[in-house]
Every structure is written in C-alpha cells, then in structure tokens.
C-alpha cells in the first residue's frame, strides 16, 4: 500500500475546492475511519506539544476553520469537500 498522509490529502482536497469554486468549503466529508485517525493524530500532537486539544470536528485551514463531517457511505480514505 502506498503511503497516505491524511492531513496532506485533506489540505490538498480543500485547495482543489478553493481553486475550482473561489471559496473554502463549508465542510469536508470523511469516513468514520479517517475521522477517528485524524482525531487521534491531532490529540497526540497536542499531547506532545503540551497544548490543549483542538475540537476534532473542525480542521484549521489557511481559509479559516472547516467542519469535518462523518459520512458512513465513503470509503476508508475518501475526502469530499462540500
């Protein structure tokens, strides 16, 4: 299996959405698996840096916070900005 960087893919999908629409998505749909993975990574990062954990339902972007939405119909690593 090829390496999958969840944050890199998430940010790239948001960038593509902005390029196509001219504005940031209001939310990004991800699978339950990917949502849990992103939440775990962010929680571990906060612990390592000694900072307060961020809200797992939003992701900070250069365009402001974007809401993460769980979509059970998506495959394991699918990311859909809306």
C-alpha positions in Angstrom: 0.0 0.0 0.0 1.2 3.5 -0.8 1.8 6.0 2.0 -1.3 8.0 2.7 -0.8 11.3 4.6 -4.3 12.2 5.9 -3.5 15.9 6.6 -1.8 16.4 3.3 -4.6 14.8 1.4 -7.2 16.8 3.4 -5.5 20.1 2.7 -5.0 19.2 -1.0 -8.7 18.5 -1.4 -9.5 21.8 0.2 -7.1 23.6 -2.0 -8.6 22.0 -5.1 -12.1 23.0 -3.9 -11.0 26.6 -3.4 -9.3 26.7 -6.8 -12.5 25.4 -8.5 -15.1 27.4 -6.6 -13.3 30.5 -5.4 -14.2 29.9 -1.7 -13.5 27.5 1.1 -15.8 24.5 1.6 -18.3 24.8 4.5 -17.5 21.2 5.4 -15.4 18.2 4.4 -17.0 14.8 4.5 -14.7 11.9 5.6 -15.2 8.2 6.5 -15.6 7.3 10.2 -12.2 5.6 10.0 -10.5 8.7 8.6 -12.2 11.0 11.1 -11.0 8.8 14.0 -7.5 8.7 12.5 -7.4 12.5 12.2 -8.7 13.0 15.7 -6.1 10.6 17.1 -3.3 12.3 15.3 -4.4 15.8 16.4 -4.8 14.6 20.1 -1.3 13.0 20.1 0.2 16.1 18.6 -1.4 18.3 21.3 -0.1 16.0 24.0 3.4 16.1 22.5 3.4 19.9 22.2 1.8 20.4 25.6 -1.1 22.3 24.2 -4.8 22.0 24.7 -6.5 19.5 22.2 -8.5 21.2 19.4 -12.1 20.5 18.6 -11.9 17.3 16.5 -15.0 18.3 14.4 -13.2 21.2 12.8 -9.8 21.5 11.0 -7.8 24.7 10.8 -7.0 25.8 7.3 -5.5 28.9 5.7 -9.1 29.9 4.8 -10.4 29.5 8.4 -11.8 26.5 10.3 -13.6 23.9 8.2 -16.0 21.5 9.7 -15.4 17.8 9.4 -18.5 15.7 8.7 -18.6 11.9 9.1 -20.1 10.1 6.1 -20.6 6.4 6.5 -21.0 5.9 2.7 -17.4 7.0 2.0 -14.6 4.5 1.6 -11.8 4.4 4.2 -9.7 7.3 2.8 -12.1 9.3 0.7 -12.3 13.0 1.3 -15.2 15.1 -0.1 -15.3 18.9 0.4 -18.7 20.4 0.1 
